[in-house]
Amino acid sequence: MAYSSDLRKRVLAFIEAGGKKTEACRQFSIARATLYTWLNAEDPLVRKKPGPRGPRTLDLHALEKHVADFPDETQAERASHFGVSEFCIYYALKTLGITRKKNTRV
């Protein structure tokens, strides 16, 4: 649920005036996690939209060539080579049909 910027202003003004965080949560009917999110935000009056943080950076053809050139590297080593997470490498290898077994792929 998105809260209005007016409510955010009132809550933050209450805290700045010396009010307790617990009391602000009860009075304005908001969760403590929400209040702490607003207090830790760079601009607490702006609501950020959820969603992807950026484009995928893994080139599947480059990964396939890397697997052929370095068949004994671990997923962690591949992840650090490409600058992505281990889960990204895992799903990319799964997409390419490359398994952990060395004798199933030539």
N, C-alpha and C positions, 0 to 999 in steps of 0.2 A: 504494500500500500504506500502510495506516495503522499507525503505530507506537504502542505502548502508552505510557501516561503514565509507567510505571515506567522504561522505557528512556530516555525523554526526561529524567527526573530524574537518572538515572545519568550520562548524557552531559553534561548541563549541570553536574552536580556535579564531574565530571572536569575540565571546562574551568575552572570557578571555582577548583579546587584548584591550577591552574597547568599543567594538561596542554595539550599542543599540539593544535590543531584537526585537523591531518593525522593525528596519532596517534589521536585520538578516532574519526575516521572509519574508520581501519583496524581498531581494536580492537572497535568496536561494529558494524561492517559497515553503515555508512550513507553516503550520498552527501554531498559537501561542500555542495551546494545545500540539502539538507535541514537540515544543521547551521546554515547561515547563516539559513535561514528561521526556525528555532527561536530563534536568537540575536537576530534582529531583531523577533520577534513581541512584542506587548504582554504576552500570557500564553502562554508557550511550551508549557504543559501542556494547553492546550485545542486540539482539532483542529477547524478550520473546515471546514464542508461546502461542496463546490463547487456552483455553480449560479447562477441569475440573481441579480443584485445588487439589483434593484428593478423596479417595474412600468414599462411603457412609458408615456411621457409625451406622445406625439404624438397629437393629435386630427386624424384624416384629413379631417374636414369643414372644420376650420379651415385646414388646409394647402391644401385645394382652393380655398377662398375667397381665401387669401393669393396663390395662383398666379394667380387671375383678376384680383385687384386690382393685383398687382405682377408682371407677366409677364416682366420683364427681369432680375429678381434672380437671382443665382447660387445654387447649392446651399449654398455656404458662408455666404452672407448669410441664407438661410432657416434654416440650422442655428443660427446665432447668434440669430436672432429667436425661434425656438422653444426654444432651450436644449438641443438634442440634437446628435448627431454628424452629419457629412455623409453617412455611410453610412446612417444612419436616414432622412434625407431622400431619399436615392437609392432605397432600397427602398420607401418610402412612395409616392414618385412612380411607381415601377414598378407598385406595387399599384393605384394609381389609373388607370394607363394613360396618364399624362402623359409625353410624350417631350420631348427637348430641341428638336426641330424646332418652330418657331413656327407653321407653316402647317398642321399636322396636327390641331390641336385648336382648336375655336372657343370 
